[in-house]
Amino acid sequence: MSKVSSGQSIEPMSSYERLVSDALLDLTNTYELIKEPAKIMFDMDDLSPPAKYKPDFEITNSSGKKLYIEVKSEHSMSLPNMVNFVKIDKAIRRDLNKGFLILVIGESTHMVRFATRPEFKQLHIRYAKDRFEVLDAVKAEFNKSFE
């Protein structure tokens, strides 16, 4: 079983986050799962002070590579979210040992209109309908993000 830890304050999980949390417990013992990771600072724009972002999960593999996961339902994805995700992704990926995954629970058809836009092509968005697809998506993202 994987090692699981949590931060000081625990916020209630959505049903989608609970699905992902339960699925991630099935990772092999070569991963560490943090359910309440620390906040990440990122720049909104040149005029605003840095913003704080708290991912839903942080997973570290045995070689120290970290993958931050944001869980969304297919219906909660919006254009403002996508714009912010680009900024968050850039802040996280400044460190070559860190990656960012947007894990959308549902079908991929709803997101096509955003994901195909050129300004969002760099984002790592994966879709899952159940716990098995969640595990497959996370493992695939570890392989892709740190090639």
Buried (B, 14 or more C-beta within 10 A) or exposed (E): EBEBEEBEEEEEBBEBBEBBBEBBEEBEEEBBBBBBBEEBEBBEEEEEEEBEBEBBBBBBBEEEBBBBBBBBEBEBBEEEBBBBBBBBBEBBBEEEEBBBBBBBBBEBEBBEEBBEEEEBEEBBBBBBEEBEBBBBBBBEBBEEBBE
